[in-house]
Amino acid sequence: MRKKEIDFMKKILSCFLVCAFLCTGLYGCGSKKTELIEEAKDLTLSQEISITPEQNDYGIPAYNFLKHIQSNYPGRVAGTEKETEMAVFILSVLLNGGYAESDIAIESFEIDDSTPMMDEAIQNVFDGGEKSNSSQNILITKKGESEKTIIVGAHYDSAGTHGVDDNGSGVSVALENALRMVNTPTYYTIQYVFFGSEEPGMYGSRAYVESLSEKERENIILMINIDTVLAGDYLYLYGGKVNDNGTVDNTEAVFKAYEIVKEIGLNIQLPPDGNNDYPYPTGQKRSDHAPFNDIGIPYIYFEANNWENGSPVETEKNGLIMHTDMDDLDFIENEYSGRVQNTLSSYSTLLYSLLQENNWEQ
């Protein structure tokens, strides 16, 4: 074989190996997407689920999603059957709500551990079924006038509970908003990312950030993370990057969001100032905004919690709801009358308002 032919064969082999690598990497050559979408098409949605939100019923579709999650998808432990079933449910809602298959991408990745993150004193209520060492993100792109992109993220896995607070609530708010925006013109492109496997170490958001090209990174101007927005005593917004010397920058987005909160009269606040462990207005780096923050992408983090005594106790009455057997919609509604609907409505209203803005780059 002549040298020119050998060189040509080497190039062909190199291309084949690259393709093989990509097929086993994040995107799975479409096989995972095809499999999940076919399952989503076969899924019959409950009649209580509204895929056409009314103009002013903010939080009501999210509440109906949450009731369905409570009944059908407990124990969405990372890498388990229940986590995958939840992914299929999310896809079914989006496809029935007006998104095309071409708007959707599935990003597969490997995980090391799917251990449920429960309080040490509490037994797992649900185990999620058969475990695997893989999970997936669900990406839905709603194109705007500009290529500049706002990411709206929420993780859909849970500890071994019903997982309505953490984080069926965030998924429900994001789903409601995606349905509201499907036919709404926007200046910015919006990408909804439902992250898999956040609980054992933010696997989904880290995989997403690591997969971004330089151009994709440059186009992302804001990340909005919605996590645990149901049971906490106070409704918070966080943002900002803590520097090595303790100062905080990259706060423009969260302060802009807070001005919008005040304009529309929502009972949402910034965290208390003066906390040396979590400099104002930042919060804990334990959710899916963290990998974005690490590469300098501004974020706004929605979370219901209680920081009034300097540490995040979530509720004064019962302490932490997340990662305990109290993360149950029936319990939360019985303990905190009216809180669920108020919190979902407030964050749903705010998210819609933020995505109507066309000057996040200023």
C-alpha positions in Angstrom: 0.0 0.0 0.0 1.4 3.4 -1.0 2.2 6.0 1.6 -0.6 8.3 0.4 -3.1 5.5 0.8 -1.8 4.7 4.2 -2.1 8.3 5.3 -5.6 8.4 3.9 -6.6 5.2 5.9 -5.1 6.7 9.0 -7.3 9.8 8.6 -10.4 7.6 8.1 -9.5 5.6 11.2 -9.0 8.8 13.3 -12.4 10.1 12.2 -13.9 6.8 13.1 -12.3 6.8 16.6 -13.5 10.4 17.2 -17.0 9.5 16.2 -16.9 6.4 18.4 -15.8 8.5 21.3 -18.6 11.1 20.8 -21.1 8.3 20.5 -20.2 7.0 24.0 -19.8 10.5 25.4 -22.3 13.2 26.3 -24.7 13.0 23.4 -24.9 9.2 22.8 -25.4 9.6 19.0 -29.1 10.2 19.4 -29.9 6.7 20.6 -30.7 7.8 24.2 -32.7 10.7 22.9 -34.7 8.5 20.5 -35.4 6.0 23.3 -36.6 8.6 25.8 -38.7 10.5 23.3 -40.4 7.4 22.1 -41.2 6.5 25.8 -42.4 10.1 26.3 -44.8 9.9 23.3 -46.3 6.7 24.7 -46.9 8.3 28.2 -50.4 9.5 28.8 -50.5 12.6 30.9 -53.0 13.1 33.7 -56.0 15.3 32.9 -55.1 17.5 35.9 -51.9 18.6 34.1 -52.4 21.8 32.1 -50.1 22.1 29.1 -51.6 25.5 28.1 -51.2 27.9 31.1 -53.6 30.8 31.4 -52.2 34.3 31.3 -52.5 35.0 35.0 -52.6 31.6 36.7 -48.9 31.7 37.8 -48.0 28.8 39.9 -51.2 26.8 39.3 -49.7 24.6 36.5 -46.6 24.1 38.6 -48.7 23.0 41.5 -50.5 20.4 39.3 -47.1 19.1 38.0 -46.0 18.8 41.6 -49.0 16.8 42.7 -48.3 14.4 39.8 -44.7 14.1 40.8 -45.7 13.4 44.4 -47.9 10.5 43.3 -45.8 9.0 40.5 -42.1 9.8 40.9 -40.9 9.3 44.4 -37.3 8.4 45.1 -35.7 9.8 42.0 -32.3 8.8 43.2 -29.5 9.6 40.7 -29.0 6.9 38.1 -32.1 4.9 39.0 -35.2 3.9 37.1 -37.3 6.6 38.8 -34.9 9.3 37.7 -35.2 8.1 34.1 -39.0 7.9 34.5 -39.0 11.5 35.6 -37.0 12.4 32.5 -39.6 10.8 30.3 -42.4 12.7 32.1 -40.5 16.0 31.5 -40.1 15.2 27.9 -43.8 14.3 27.6 -44.9 17.6 29.0 -42.7 19.5 26.7 -43.7 17.6 23.5 -47.3 17.9 24.4 -46.8 21.6 25.2 -45.6 22.6 21.7 -41.9 21.9 21.5 -40.6 19.9 18.6 -38.1 17.0 18.8 -35.6 19.2 17.1 -35.8 21.6 20.0 -34.6 18.9 22.4 -31.2 17.4 23.1 -30.3 14.7 25.6 -26.9 14.9 27.2 -25.8 11.6 28.8 -23.0 11.3 31.3 -21.6 8.8 33.8 -21.9 9.1 37.6 -19.8 7.5 40.3 -22.3 7.2 43.1 -26.1 7.2 43.3 -26.4 7.0 47.0 -29.5 8.9 48.3 -28.5 12.0 50.2 -30.7 11.6 53.3 -30.3 12.8 56.8 -28.1 10.3 58.6 -30.8 9.6 61.3 -33.5 8.8 58.7 -34.1 5.8 56.6 -34.7 6.1 52.9 -38.4 6.2 52.1 -37.9 5.1 48.5 -34.9 3.6 46.7 -35.7 4.5 43.1 -35.5 1.0 41.7 -32.6 -0.5 39.7 -29.5 1.6 39.7 -27.0 2.4 36.9 -23.9 4.5 36.6 -25.3 6.9 34.0 -27.7 9.8 34.0 -28.8 12.5 31.6 -29.6 16.2 31.2 -32.6 17.3 29.1 -32.0 20.4 27.1 -34.8 22.4 25.4 -33.9 25.4 23.3 -36.4 28.2 22.6 -34.8 30.5 20.1 -34.9 34.3 20.5 -33.9 37.2 18.3 -30.3 37.0 19.7 -27.9 34.1 20.0 -27.1 35.4 23.5 -28.6 32.8 25.8 -30.2 32.6 29.2 -30.1 29.2 30.9 -33.0 28.2 33.1 -31.9 25.2 35.2 -33.5 22.8 37.7 -32.4 19.3 38.8 -34.9 16.5 38.6 -33.3 13.8 40.7 -34.0 13.6 44.4 -33.0 12.0 47.7 -35.0 8.9 48.7 -38.1 10.9 49.4 -41.1 12.2 47.4 -38.7 15.0 46.5 -41.3 17.7 46.0 -39.4 20.4 47.8 -36.0 19.2 46.5 -36.5 19.5 43.7 -39.9 18.7 42.2 -40.7 22.3 42.9 -37.9 23.7 40.7 -38.8 21.3 37.9 -42.4 22.4 38.1 -41.7 26.1 38.0 -39.3 25.6 35.0 -41.8 23.4 33.2 -44.6 25.9 33.6 -42.4 28.7 32.3 -41.2 26.6 29.3 -44.9 26.1 28.4 -45.6 29.8 28.8 -42.7 30.8 26.6 -43.1 28.3 23.8 -44.9 30.8 21.5 -43.9 34.0 23.3 -41.3 36.1 21.3 -38.2 36.8 23.3 -35.1 38.8 22.6 -32.8 36.3 24.1 -32.6 32.6 23.3 -33.7 30.6 26.3 -32.3 27.1 27.1 -34.1 25.1 29.7 -31.8 22.5 31.2 -33.3 19.8 33.5 -30.2 18.5 35.2 -29.8 14.8 36.2 -27.9 13.6 39.3 -27.4 16.9 41.2 -27.7 15.2 44.6 -24.5 13.1 44.6 -22.3 16.0 43.4 -23.9 18.2 40.6 -22.9 15.7 38.0 -25.4 17.0 35.4 -24.5 20.7 35.6 -20.8 19.9 35.7 -21.1 17.7 32.6 -23.1 20.5 30.9 -20.5 23.2 31.6 -17.6 20.9 30.6 -19.3 20.2 27.3 -19.7 23.8 26.3 -17.6 25.1 23.4 -15.9 28.5 23.7 -18.6 30.1 21.6 -21.4 28.6 23.6 -19.8 29.9 26.8 -19.5 33.4 25.4 -23.2 33.3 24.4 -24.5 32.5 27.9 -25.1 35.8 29.6 -27.1 34.5 32.6 -28.0 31.2 34.4 -31.1 31.1 36.5 -31.1 28.1 38.9 -34.3 27.0 40.6 -33.8 24.6 43.5 -35.9 23.9 46.6 -38.6 26.5 46.2 -41.5 25.1 48.3 -41.2 24.7 52.0 -38.7 27.4 53.3 -39.9 30.2 55.5 -38.5 33.0 53.3 -38.2 33.3 49.5 -34.6 34.3 48.5 -32.6 35.4 45.5 -28.8 34.8 45.5 -26.0 35.8 43.1 -22.4 37.0 42.9 -19.0 35.5 42.8 -16.8 35.5 45.9 -13.2 36.4 45.2 -10.1 35.0 47.0 -10.0 38.2 49.1 -13.6 37.8 50.3 -15.0 40.6 48.0 -18.0 39.8 45.8 -18.5 40.8 42.2 -20.7 39.7 39.3 -23.7 40.9 41.3 -25.4 43.0 38.6 -27.9 40.3 37.6 -29.2 39.5 41.0 -29.5 43.1 42.0 -31.4 43.8 38.7 -33.7 40.8 39.5 -34.3 42.2 43.0 -35.3 45.6 41.5 -37.9 43.7 39.3 -39.1 41.9 42.5 -39.8 45.3 44.1 -41.4 46.7 40.9 -44.0 43.9 40.7 -44.5 43.6 44.5 -43.4 40.1 45.2 -42.4 39.0 48.7 -39.0 37.7 47.7 -35.8 39.0 49.3 -32.0 38.9 49.2 -30.2 37.0 52.0 -29.3 38.8 55.2 -26.1 40.9 55.0 -23.2 40.3 57.4 -22.7 36.5 57.0 -18.9 35.9 56.9 -19.3 32.4 55.6 -21.6 33.4 52.7 -20.8 37.0 51.7 -23.9 39.0 50.7 -25.7 38.4 48.3 -24.3 34.9 47.6 -25.5 31.7 49.1 -24.3 28.1 49.3 -22.4 26.6 46.4 -24.3 23.3 46.7 -26.5 23.5 43.6 -26.4 23.6 39.9 -25.5 27.3 39.6 -22.0 26.6 41.0 -20.3 25.2 37.9 -21.5 28.2 35.9 -20.3 30.6 38.6 -16.9 28.8 38.6 -16.4 29.9 34.9 -17.6 33.4 35.4 -21.2 33.1 34.1 -23.5 35.3 36.2 -26.3 33.5 38.0 -29.5 34.1 39.9 -30.4 31.4 42.3 -34.0 30.9 43.5 -34.4 29.1 46.9 -36.9 29.1 49.8 -35.0 28.9 53.0 -34.4 30.6 56.4 -31.2 32.4 57.0 -32.4 34.7 59.8 -30.1 33.2 62.4 -27.1 33.0 60.2 -27.3 29.5 58.9 -29.8 27.8 56.5 -32.3 25.9 58.6 -35.1 26.1 55.9 -37.9 26.2 58.5 -38.1 27.5 62.0 -40.8 25.0 62.9 -39.3 21.8 61.6 -35.8 22.5 60.5 -34.7 21.0 57.2 -37.5 19.6 55.0 -35.1 18.7 52.1 -33.4 15.3 52.4 -35.9 14.2 55.2 -39.1 12.2 55.1 -40.9 15.5 55.6 -40.2 16.3 51.9 -43.7 15.2 51.1 -46.4 17.4 49.6 -49.1 16.3 52.0 -47.0 17.0 55.0 -45.8 20.4 53.8 -49.4 21.5 53.0 -50.7 20.4 56.3 -47.9 22.1 58.2 -47.7 25.3 56.3 -51.2 26.3 55.0 -51.1 28.3 51.8 -47.3 28.3 51.6 -47.0 25.9 48.6 -49.2 27.9 46.3 -47.8 31.3 47.4 -44.2 30.2 46.8 -44.8 28.6 43.4 -46.8 31.6 42.3 -44.2 34.1 43.4 -41.3 32.4 41.7 -43.3 31.6 38.6 -44.3 35.2 38.3 -40.7 36.4 38.8 -39.2 33.9 36.3 -41.7 35.0 33.6 -40.8 38.7 34.3 -37.1 38.1 34.2 -37.3 36.4 30.8 -39.2 39.4 29.3 -36.2 41.7 29.9 -34.0 42.5 26.9 -31.1 44.3 28.6 -29.3 41.7 30.7 -26.0 42.5 29.0 -25.9 46.1 30.3 
